[in-house]
């Protein structure tokens, strides 16, 4: 073979014998464009057909492999025509049956030939297999086992691919061909010393054994090596970004801290927690440096992230710069605006709000204040990153509930300034394994302390049959002066849906259970002014009950609200339920969260509800959520720009992740351009497979 292994790997999949353009087009739909892509298309599971059994010993329902000689074959007529093949191994006879394509099967086999057959055994007048996998063997019963007689890989497929011959059998045939062509020699991408340190297979061994494992031990070693590759390159992306950000010195050094900050501390009606003081000290140290701050602030619901953000923005303003705070929803942006405005306007700091729902006249006035520098702090939604918004001197960007924004949205806001400092905040606690990956390039601050006067929220899970009792309890609490939320998953009921909706239930509650009280309705389809009015009326105490959708999930803070009822709690995610619960328990009074579940619950829904009733610790809840949903869903790849993991799992492969991270960060520190000779194969692989991801994570 004249062509080099590398050039074969780079060839279009259409160049393989028997593929052609039509089949290549179908393979492209699952990401297989080149021969290299095919080798990286890993099996979804394996069947052990490595032990060959005599026919006479076969048991019903077992998956096994037999080797036998064809003694007869033919088509049997009936309601469904079937092709029947009979083989013997001299201990007994086995009937193999195929329904459909009977003429096709009749042409394939010959009496007298030897076959290896694998499948599930049934006993129906003797042992049978329906639609078994088979390999054609030589006349003496020896040959190449691809589909039987060993650990057999099964591949992800689709109806379209199967029609074109790409079921598991078709993929195995292709892969055998490719591995023969490259003679098992794949270019190594990791340094030899690294492989020895971690006792890893070579890349060639790993790829051969992931597709055609000699035994389960080889399969496990192949998976370890390929998982290591995935985790290593993911961490290399993060490590290189951290190095490049650290080498940029064109940031802003915020040196001045003076009277406004002292006055704000004195005006606070509460004492800052130890955690808030520690985090502010970390942020202050970052802001003094001339390199841009890149910090993640994690804090459970109610831990006081907003006040930390206010202090941070005030430092930027004191030094002559503007600060922007981007929130995911208009209601949260409005909430932040009102809080910050109340706290800072007396100090001469001008705070403005920029959201999509404003009138043209209001919007134009706000845009003028931003561009002229009269607006010191700008709070808004993604309206902050629109082309029409021009900042005078943007020095600080704060992104709240950052996991709701894509990588590009965060980057666009940052590009509105000249290397501004960045603080990203989240009330979704991030398990350690994810913070090493998704946020491995950021410095992390954690608010792990709640204000001293808070009582743990008492949480209960009840079936819908107890609904009347629950509402009776809520009504009694309201008669004693409490305020309550009732949250629904939908705005309005549809004909197809059996879920309760906010609008319909609001009308019934107003006329029924809660007719003695003023109650409000809040949902995402309302205009900004309407939402603001409802929230103001709820805060002032005019409304004793607020019927809402999940628009109140984050940021709403009413100290007198002590009751949260969630209807159809089984339909909500674990983190979402924890966030909703965090809307109560914000004062000194005892608060309650009651989760109402409908119908027969699956194991996962039960686990979510049980977790909520057992703990209020956001980190424990996040760990369970990550376990239930998996890392891909917990933080979608779209959000953080990291590559997808095909084999590795950051929660299950922690030891491997830490080892890969150490190696990747060492290389990123010692050779941030990947210029050293020993890193050349690694650099080529990185550029080929991860260059786009690097661009996306760079701006993240």
FILUMGU-977120 format. One line per field, with one value per residue (C-alpha): x negated, y negated, z; residue in one letter. Coordinates in Angstrom, 3 decimals. Layout:
east [X;...]
north [Y;...]
up [Z;...]
residu [a;...]
//
This chain:
east [0.000;-1.662;0.420;-0.677;1.519;2.144;3.375;5.679;7.192;7.847;9.571;13.292;15.396;16.716;13.258;13.720;14.556;18.335;19.343;20.009;21.583;25.104;23.945;21.261;23.957;25.931;22.794;22.181;25.466;23.827;20.568;18.604;16.919;13.442;11.881;10.565;14.153;15.206;12.496;13.826;17.409;17.438;19.752;22.725;22.454;21.024;22.328;20.110;20.115;16.652;17.681;18.814;21.385;22.304;25.861;26.957;26.255;28.208;30.709;33.735;33.195;29.391;27.277;24.586;22.509;22.499;20.401;22.037;22.291;25.324;27.310;30.507;32.244;35.425;38.461;41.466;44.819;47.283;48.941;45.403;43.013;39.761;36.356;35.138;31.511;30.536;26.980;25.349;22.193;22.709;24.147;27.611;29.393;30.128;32.783;32.077;35.043;35.244;38.554;38.675;36.185;36.430;35.042;32.081;31.206;31.580;28.847;26.420;25.911;24.718;25.323;22.099;20.511;19.497;21.028;20.574;24.026;24.840;28.173;30.798;31.890;35.548;36.698;39.609;39.539;35.766;33.244;33.823;32.329;34.333;32.320;28.930;25.698;23.333;19.800;18.948;16.062;13.663;14.412;12.782;14.825;12.066;12.083;12.211;14.819;16.213;19.823;19.654;17.400;16.002;16.975;19.116;19.540;22.989;23.039;25.503;27.541;30.747;33.451;31.836;28.393;29.770;31.548;28.162;26.498;25.113;26.476;23.926;22.918;22.243;20.137;18.077;17.348;16.176;14.002;12.301;11.451;10.004;7.945;6.495;5.598;3.755;2.180;3.090;0.619;2.165;0.047;-0.485;0.714;-0.419;-4.065;-5.518;-6.506;-2.877;-1.611;-4.157;-3.337;0.329;-0.144;1.978;2.452;0.935;3.488;3.328;4.025;6.845;8.656;8.267;9.569;12.442;13.871;12.696;11.664;9.701;11.260;12.950;9.622;8.406;11.726;11.407;7.808;8.905;11.693;9.270;6.887;9.598;11.312;7.936;7.554;10.981;10.356;6.779;7.709;10.670;8.373;5.716;8.326;9.073;5.394;4.290;7.114;6.084;2.466;3.456;5.789;3.080;0.569;2.819;1.760;3.997;6.645;7.656;6.115;8.905;6.760;9.095;11.420;12.732;15.660;18.592;17.663;17.404;20.760;22.390;21.088;22.446;25.854;26.401;29.209;27.333;23.837;21.961;21.329;17.777;18.095;19.134;16.158;13.762;15.135;14.988;11.360;10.617;12.407;10.666;7.254;8.170;9.384;6.152;4.185;3.677;4.698;8.445;10.314;11.904;13.802;16.743;18.885;20.890;23.483;26.511;29.932;30.134;26.375;26.094;24.473;26.265;24.594;21.194;22.028;23.041;19.721;17.805;19.632;19.101;15.311;15.430;17.529;15.215;12.350;14.184;15.538;18.974;20.237;22.794;24.845;26.549;29.435;31.283;34.853;36.510;38.068;34.669;33.047;35.804;35.330;31.574;32.121;34.503;32.175;29.021;30.787;32.095;28.660;26.476;28.512;27.935;24.169;24.456;24.264;26.654;28.170;30.161;32.210;32.041;34.468;36.396;39.826;39.115;40.766;38.673;38.528;37.303;34.802;33.310;32.888;31.115;28.836;27.814;26.954;24.837;22.881;22.276;21.087;23.896;25.048;22.574;24.216;26.236;28.507;30.294;30.926;29.177;30.396;27.038;25.115;27.129;25.257;27.007;25.563;22.335;20.576;18.392;15.930;17.036;14.642;16.599;18.975;21.084;23.121;25.807;27.114;24.442;25.354;28.451;26.248;24.289;20.562;21.019;23.438;20.926;18.188;20.257;20.820;17.144;16.172;18.167;15.271;11.476;10.589;13.024;12.962;15.419;17.410;19.825;22.337;24.452;26.916;26.586;23.787;21.346;19.936;16.138;15.682;17.613;15.844;12.539;13.826;16.434;14.810;11.269;9.870;11.677;10.760;13.596;15.127;17.789;20.409;20.941;22.663;26.235;27.159;27.354;31.114;32.261;34.206;34.014;37.034;39.253;39.994;42.785;43.784;47.490;49.676;52.426;55.023;53.838;54.265;57.312;55.546;52.444;54.470;56.317;52.933;51.817;55.064;54.649;51.061;52.235;54.880;51.986;50.271;48.033;47.630;47.445;46.475;48.216;46.166;47.458;45.508;47.732;49.224;52.414;53.826;53.864;56.315;53.534;52.119;53.300;51.130;52.657;51.976;51.361;54.092;56.939;55.975;55.675;59.297;60.503;58.509;59.841;63.428;62.835;60.240;58.710;61.729;61.185;57.771;56.340;54.245;51.917;50.928;47.445;46.164;43.644;46.145;47.096;45.643;42.742;44.830;47.513;44.952;43.339;46.706;47.639;44.299;44.597;48.115;46.894;43.926;46.103;48.448;51.456;51.408;51.200;50.852;48.954;49.907;46.979;45.033;41.287;40.540;40.005;37.366;34.468;33.965;37.374;36.859;39.856;38.960;42.601;43.242;42.969;44.963;44.097;46.447;45.262;47.970;46.890;43.533;42.669;42.369;39.609;35.857;34.100;32.076;35.164;37.163;34.305;34.287;38.054;37.819;35.198;37.869;39.053;37.066;35.611;36.599;36.546;39.902;40.276;40.870;42.437;42.148;44.808;44.308;47.514;46.911;49.451;49.868;47.608;44.055;41.017;37.876;36.105;38.998;39.206;35.456;35.740;38.594;36.983;33.725;35.552;37.288;34.037;31.654;31.442;27.710;27.355;24.098;25.630;28.623;26.339;24.426;27.682;28.868;25.600;25.880;29.475;29.053;25.411;22.908;24.083;27.522;26.427;24.359;24.924;21.851;23.421;23.073;19.391;17.792;16.124;15.960;18.521;17.352;18.166;16.792;15.640;17.984;16.681;18.645;17.643;14.079;12.843;9.453;8.778;9.969;7.553;4.643;5.462;5.854;2.428;0.750;2.640;2.044;-1.668;-2.012;0.081;-2.228;-5.519;-4.650;-1.583;-2.148;-2.746;-6.005;-8.294;-9.308;-7.905;-4.517;-4.346;-1.952;0.195;0.220;1.224;4.091;5.175;5.242;7.108;9.801;10.005;9.079;12.710;13.409;10.370;11.740;15.098;13.702;11.286;14.156;16.210]
north [0.000;-3.194;-5.723;-6.672;-5.822;-9.535;-10.116;-7.081;-8.441;-11.812;-10.237;-10.765;-7.863;-7.580;-6.343;-3.048;-0.004;0.457;-2.862;-5.335;-8.797;-7.817;-5.768;-8.352;-11.042;-8.959;-8.436;-12.190;-12.568;-10.836;-12.788;-10.240;-12.146;-10.602;-7.220;-8.710;-9.603;-5.991;-4.740;-7.193;-5.921;-3.787;-0.853;-1.556;1.880;5.372;8.947;11.761;14.533;15.757;19.186;21.710;24.217;27.700;27.639;30.459;28.341;25.210;23.719;21.527;17.725;17.870;15.708;17.967;18.994;22.368;23.675;26.146;27.545;26.719;29.895;28.481;25.227;24.000;21.715;22.684;21.263;19.920;16.746;15.331;17.048;17.941;19.231;22.154;23.281;26.417;26.972;29.721;30.021;33.794;33.389;32.207;30.059;26.278;24.556;20.946;18.904;15.642;13.894;11.770;11.599;15.396;15.538;13.391;15.814;18.822;17.432;16.711;20.182;23.556;27.032;28.437;25.116;24.317;21.358;19.693;18.543;16.289;15.329;16.052;19.681;20.758;24.367;25.102;28.746;28.502;25.612;22.586;19.136;16.377;13.960;15.040;13.195;15.392;15.723;17.951;20.266;22.392;26.007;27.268;24.903;22.312;18.712;15.006;14.339;10.796;11.188;14.235;16.237;13.340;10.103;8.464;4.652;3.185;-0.285;-3.186;-3.199;-4.615;-3.450;-5.328;-3.842;-0.314;-0.482;-1.225;1.709;-0.158;1.868;3.196;5.890;3.304;1.137;4.175;5.099;1.541;1.329;4.668;3.352;0.087;1.751;4.159;1.267;-0.726;2.521;1.504;-1.422;-4.677;-7.799;-8.293;-11.675;-11.583;-11.644;-8.190;-9.180;-10.124;-6.721;-4.946;-7.089;-6.152;-2.601;-3.397;-1.403;-2.846;-4.568;-1.670;0.912;-1.175;-1.659;2.019;3.310;0.811;2.221;5.849;6.633;9.821;10.061;7.832;6.832;5.480;3.702;1.966;0.861;-0.461;-2.491;-3.879;-5.126;-6.691;-8.301;-9.716;-11.276;-12.957;-14.326;-15.348;-17.449;-18.998;-20.027;-21.196;-23.566;-24.923;-25.074;-26.913;-29.423;-30.084;-30.630;-32.974;-35.011;-35.294;-36.552;-39.433;-42.542;-45.102;-44.996;-47.729;-48.140;-49.418;-50.987;-53.435;-52.408;-55.301;-57.051;-55.614;-52.052;-52.950;-54.744;-51.700;-49.396;-51.756;-51.986;-48.215;-47.084;-43.814;-42.523;-40.930;-37.202;-35.899;-34.279;-37.593;-39.381;-36.652;-36.730;-40.546;-40.380;-37.892;-40.097;-43.244;-41.549;-40.577;-44.073;-45.723;-43.761;-45.023;-41.640;-41.175;-39.426;-36.084;-34.911;-32.592;-33.363;-30.369;-30.890;-28.875;-30.539;-33.285;-33.426;-37.104;-37.239;-40.468;-42.551;-41.196;-42.291;-45.765;-46.269;-45.052;-47.472;-50.352;-49.765;-50.051;-53.229;-54.826;-54.326;-56.123;-53.124;-51.788;-48.406;-46.202;-43.408;-40.970;-38.805;-36.038;-37.351;-40.765;-40.153;-39.337;-42.314;-44.579;-43.107;-43.748;-47.266;-48.189;-46.732;-48.401;-51.683;-51.863;-51.096;-53.352;-56.324;-58.157;-57.798;-59.669;-56.502;-56.582;-53.158;-52.480;-49.560;-48.297;-45.531;-44.554;-45.513;-49.274;-51.887;-53.394;-56.755;-55.255;-53.061;-55.983;-58.016;-55.104;-54.471;-58.141;-58.032;-54.895;-56.270;-59.663;-58.042;-59.508;-55.956;-54.435;-51.024;-49.401;-46.490;-44.494;-41.321;-40.332;-43.766;-44.922;-43.267;-44.620;-46.563;-49.835;-49.836;-51.838;-52.128;-55.081;-53.233;-49.694;-48.320;-45.538;-42.869;-40.772;-37.887;-36.541;-32.988;-32.630;-29.045;-30.515;-32.340;-30.914;-31.466;-34.045;-36.190;-36.535;-37.335;-39.989;-41.885;-41.680;-43.005;-46.180;-47.264;-47.092;-43.866;-44.558;-42.494;-39.583;-38.168;-35.320;-34.402;-31.311;-30.104;-26.597;-25.066;-23.274;-19.900;-19.835;-17.633;-20.108;-23.153;-21.508;-21.229;-23.839;-26.540;-25.226;-28.480;-30.705;-31.524;-30.315;-32.040;-30.266;-31.826;-28.881;-30.683;-31.916;-35.040;-34.273;-34.777;-32.263;-29.135;-25.997;-25.730;-22.765;-20.818;-18.252;-16.111;-15.195;-13.457;-15.438;-13.740;-15.959;-19.192;-20.472;-20.002;-21.791;-24.794;-24.866;-25.061;-27.892;-29.800;-29.531;-30.810;-33.722;-34.585;-34.883;-37.408;-35.220;-35.558;-32.628;-31.549;-28.844;-27.849;-26.053;-24.582;-26.148;-29.564;-28.182;-24.685;-23.151;-20.500;-17.894;-18.698;-17.297;-19.748;-22.449;-25.953;-29.234;-31.287;-28.756;-27.941;-31.634;-32.189;-29.188;-30.205;-33.754;-32.447;-29.490;-28.713;-32.186;-34.388;-36.294;-37.578;-39.764;-37.467;-38.249;-36.470;-36.543;-34.841;-35.390;-36.530;-39.657;-43.030;-44.389;-47.135;-44.606;-42.238;-45.118;-46.251;-42.730;-42.307;-45.736;-44.857;-41.538;-43.149;-45.869;-43.205;-44.130;-40.601;-37.882;-35.126;-35.130;-32.556;-32.228;-30.215;-29.702;-33.371;-33.717;-30.974;-33.346;-36.745;-37.427;-38.448;-39.085;-38.576;-38.139;-35.281;-32.071;-29.526;-27.946;-25.429;-23.789;-22.098;-19.161;-19.121;-15.878;-17.897;-20.167;-19.555;-19.167;-22.369;-24.260;-23.057;-24.098;-27.555;-27.897;-26.884;-29.612;-32.271;-31.688;-31.538;-35.000;-36.412;-35.264;-33.426;-29.680;-28.933;-25.954;-24.424;-21.880;-19.847;-18.403;-15.441;-13.890;-10.358;-7.343;-8.593;-7.006;-6.220;-9.398;-11.717;-10.076;-10.534;-14.250;-14.836;-12.756;-14.694;-18.016;-16.853;-15.502;-18.439;-22.177;-21.951;-23.180;-21.296;-17.952;-18.698;-19.580;-16.289;-14.288;-16.402;-15.777;-12.051;-11.941;-14.102;-13.543;-16.329;-16.959;-18.068;-19.639;-22.143;-21.797;-21.941;-24.931;-26.959;-26.508;-25.582;-22.388;-19.276;-16.524;-13.436;-10.167;-7.726;-9.624;-10.785;-13.538;-12.236;-8.579;-9.012;-11.484;-9.785;-9.745;-13.360;-14.557;-12.673;-14.077;-17.581;-17.462;-16.419;-18.969;-21.910;-21.026;-21.182;-24.384;-26.070;-24.818;-25.110;-27.387;-27.547;-23.756;-24.507;-21.892;-18.955;-16.331;-18.077;-18.190;-15.188;-16.552;-20.006;-18.581;-16.624;-19.657;-21.960;-19.397;-18.497;-21.324;-24.598;-25.742;-24.759;-26.743;-29.846;-29.345;-28.609;-31.516;-33.974;-32.076]
up [0.000;-1.206;0.707;4.224;7.198;7.786;4.221;4.436;7.663;5.996;2.973;2.436;3.686;0.094;-0.978;0.885;-1.215;-1.507;0.111;-2.712;-2.546;-1.409;1.561;2.391;2.542;5.071;7.179;7.206;9.114;12.116;11.814;9.737;6.906;6.843;7.549;10.811;11.809;11.203;13.569;16.182;15.812;18.936;19.742;22.022;23.719;23.321;23.280;24.558;21.953;22.813;24.117;21.490;22.796;21.532;20.154;22.417;25.554;24.497;26.979;26.230;26.222;26.363;24.003;22.544;19.543;17.789;14.886;12.494;8.975;6.786;6.171;4.658;3.765;2.129;2.172;4.283;3.223;5.764;7.023;6.896;4.529;6.263;5.244;7.396;7.559;9.519;10.795;12.841;14.907;15.249;18.771;17.607;15.005;15.159;13.029;11.986;10.777;8.806;8.041;4.886;1.975;1.691;-1.869;-0.774;2.060;-0.268;-2.540;0.329;1.854;0.484;1.839;3.265;4.259;7.851;9.701;13.084;14.255;17.224;18.718;21.363;21.649;21.735;22.176;19.810;18.770;19.078;19.430;17.184;16.524;14.817;12.617;14.016;13.225;11.215;9.887;6.928;7.899;5.854;4.956;8.178;10.321;10.699;9.493;10.414;13.079;12.577;13.661;15.956;18.244;20.252;22.009;19.339;19.103;18.438;16.844;17.008;13.802;12.326;9.950;7.057;7.774;8.257;4.873;3.278;5.003;8.010;10.853;13.362;10.868;8.134;10.443;11.504;7.869;7.105;10.198;9.500;6.011;7.363;10.099;7.506;5.187;7.840;9.142;12.695;12.620;13.812;14.395;18.148;19.459;23.089;24.266;24.972;28.531;29.310;28.107;30.327;33.371;33.201;31.812;28.752;25.544;22.372;20.155;17.655;20.362;21.819;18.488;17.521;20.858;21.199;17.946;18.132;21.715;22.310;25.787;28.365;29.918;26.528;26.040;29.418;28.655;25.248;26.872;29.485;26.796;24.624;27.628;28.679;25.197;25.431;28.928;28.153;25.106;26.918;29.780;27.314;25.816;29.296;30.316;27.161;27.560;31.160;30.045;27.208;29.414;32.068;29.507;28.417;30.314;28.656;31.385;33.841;37.296;39.588;42.295;44.027;46.867;48.907;50.547;48.486;49.460;53.161;53.029;51.398;54.162;56.830;55.133;55.004;57.343;57.974;58.686;55.767;56.276;56.653;53.209;51.591;53.173;51.988;48.421;48.255;49.350;46.494;43.956;45.202;44.794;41.189;40.287;41.445;38.846;35.305;33.869;33.378;36.197;35.224;38.270;38.885;41.926;43.131;45.801;46.811;46.705;49.338;50.017;49.014;45.568;44.646;47.382;46.277;42.720;43.962;45.789;42.734;40.422;42.837;42.702;38.886;39.053;41.662;39.213;36.395;34.508;33.637;34.862;33.083;34.662;32.287;33.579;31.679;32.088;32.128;35.535;37.054;35.324;36.715;40.189;40.055;38.730;41.563;44.228;42.884;42.169;45.765;47.227;45.071;43.844;47.182;46.566;43.257;41.138;38.178;37.421;34.221;32.927;29.327;28.306;25.187;26.520;26.778;24.560;21.763;23.553;26.854;25.038;23.061;26.250;28.006;24.997;24.997;28.723;28.160;25.198;26.848;30.083;32.259;33.068;35.518;35.949;33.178;34.107;31.437;29.495;26.252;25.042;26.496;23.649;20.712;18.062;18.886;22.441;22.695;26.047;26.966;29.246;30.035;32.648;34.352;33.041;35.426;34.032;36.387;36.120;33.470;32.480;30.771;28.275;25.356;24.995;22.237;24.250;27.082;24.588;22.815;26.047;26.929;23.505;24.205;26.459;26.290;28.124;30.983;34.174;34.149;37.053;36.273;38.971;39.431;42.048;40.603;42.675;40.412;41.450;41.628;38.565;36.421;37.827;36.781;33.226;32.369;34.533;34.805;33.413;35.934;39.496;41.719;44.747;46.797;49.078;51.399;54.261;54.614;56.641;60.372;60.819;58.197;59.198;57.002;54.700;55.606;52.423;51.848;48.878;48.593;45.963;44.208;46.430;49.298;47.332;49.257;52.628;51.333;50.138;53.449;55.238;52.898;53.538;57.329;57.095;54.934;57.536;60.012;57.712;55.515;51.730;49.352;45.839;43.811;40.746;37.646;34.721;32.003;31.264;29.685;29.277;25.812;24.606;24.506;27.926;31.231;33.177;35.317;34.034;35.835;34.103;34.538;38.121;38.991;37.906;39.960;43.062;42.889;42.931;45.264;47.949;48.135;47.355;50.630;49.462;46.717;44.524;41.634;38.407;36.861;33.699;30.924;28.260;30.209;29.230;31.285;32.898;33.888;35.452;37.338;38.686;39.861;41.650;43.282;44.490;45.879;47.660;49.155;50.558;48.431;46.963;49.607;47.025;43.729;41.103;38.729;36.163;36.540;35.739;39.508;39.501;40.133;41.681;43.253;46.882;49.170;52.859;53.983;51.496;53.512;51.481;48.131;46.503;43.253;41.191;38.986;40.772;38.959;35.712;37.013;37.128;40.466;40.260;39.074;42.094;44.403;42.778;43.183;46.824;47.269;46.695;50.279;53.504;52.947;56.325;59.954;59.847;59.299;55.605;53.833;50.354;49.325;46.157;44.644;42.319;39.920;38.582;38.948;39.306;37.707;39.739;38.570;39.507;42.947;43.453;42.612;45.047;47.811;47.436;47.856;51.037;52.521;52.010;51.363;50.507;46.929;46.341;47.384;45.156;42.231;42.643;42.443;39.488;37.651;38.364;37.046;33.975;33.042;32.371;28.795;29.940;33.236;31.257;27.512;25.263;23.506;26.675;27.359;24.037;25.275;23.082;23.507;25.371;23.574;26.145;29.223;31.972;34.254;37.238;36.894;35.596;38.205;38.754;35.016;34.729;37.422;35.825;32.366;33.827;35.522;32.267;30.154;32.503;32.760;28.968;28.772;31.312;29.845;26.136;25.661;21.877;21.617;19.751;21.332;19.104;21.493;21.350;17.525;17.088;19.914;18.288;14.863;16.434;18.466;15.425;13.321;15.857;18.384;16.681;16.364;19.946;21.046;19.323;21.033;24.493;24.145;24.088;26.678]
residu [x;x;x;x;x;x;x;x;x;x;x;x;x;x;x;x;x;x;x;x;x;x;x;x;x;x;x;x;x;x;x;x;x;x;x;x;x;x;x;x;x;x;x;x;x;x;x;x;x;x;x;x;x;x;x;x;x;x;x;x;x;x;x;x;x;x;x;x;x;x;x;x;x;x;x;x;x;x;x;x;x;x;x;x;x;x;x;x;x;x;x;x;x;x;x;x;x;x;x;x;x;x;x;x;x;x;x;x;x;x;x;x;x;x;x;x;x;x;x;x;x;x;x;x;x;x;x;x;x;x;x;x;x;x;x;x;x;x;x;x;x;x;x;x;x;x;x;x;x;x;x;x;x;x;x;x;x;x;x;x;x;x;x;x;x;x;x;x;x;x;x;x;x;x;x;x;x;x;x;x;x;x;x;x;x;x;x;x;x;x;x;x;x;x;x;x;x;x;x;x;x;x;x;x;x;x;x;x;x;x;x;x;x;x;x;x;x;x;x;x;x;x;x;x;x;x;x;x;x;x;x;x;x;x;x;x;x;x;x;x;x;x;x;x;x;x;x;x;x;x;x;x;x;x;x;x;x;x;x;x;x;x;x;x;x;x;x;x;x;x;x;x;x;x;x;x;x;x;x;x;x;x;x;x;x;x;x;x;x;x;x;x;x;x;x;x;x;x;x;x;x;x;x;x;x;x;x;x;x;x;x;x;x;x;x;x;x;x;x;x;x;x;x;x;x;x;x;x;x;x;x;x;x;x;x;x;x;x;x;x;x;x;x;x;x;x;x;x;x;x;x;x;x;x;x;x;x;x;x;x;x;x;x;x;x;x;x;x;x;x;x;x;x;x;x;x;x;x;x;x;x;x;x;x;x;x;x;x;x;x;x;x;x;x;x;x;x;x;x;x;x;x;x;x;x;x;x;x;x;x;x;x;x;x;x;x;x;x;x;x;x;x;x;x;x;x;x;x;x;x;x;x;x;x;x;x;x;x;x;x;x;x;x;x;x;x;x;x;x;x;x;x;x;x;x;x;x;x;x;x;x;x;x;x;x;x;x;x;x;x;x;x;x;x;x;x;x;x;x;x;x;x;x;x;x;x;x;x;x;x;x;x;x;x;x;x;x;x;x;x;x;x;x;x;x;x;x;x;x;x;x;x;x;x;x;x;x;x;x;x;x;x;x;x;x;x;x;x;x;x;x;x;x;x;x;x;x;x;x;x;x;x;x;x;x;x;x;x;x;x;x;x;x;x;x;x;x;x;x;x;x;x;x;x;x;x;x;x;x;x;x;x;x;x;x;x;x;x;x;x;x;x;x;x;x;x;x;x;x;x;x;x;x;x;x;x;x;x;x;x;x;x;x;x;x;x;x;x;x;x;x;x;x;x;x;x;x;x;x;x;x;x;x;x;x;x;x;x;x;x;x;x;x;x;x;x;x;x;x;x;x;x;x;x;x;x;x;x;x;x;x;x;x;x;x;x;x;x;x;x;x;x;x;x;x;x;x;x;x;x;x;x;x;x;x;x;x;x;x;x;x;x;x;x;x;x;x;x;x;x;x;x;x;x;x;x;x;x;x;x]
//
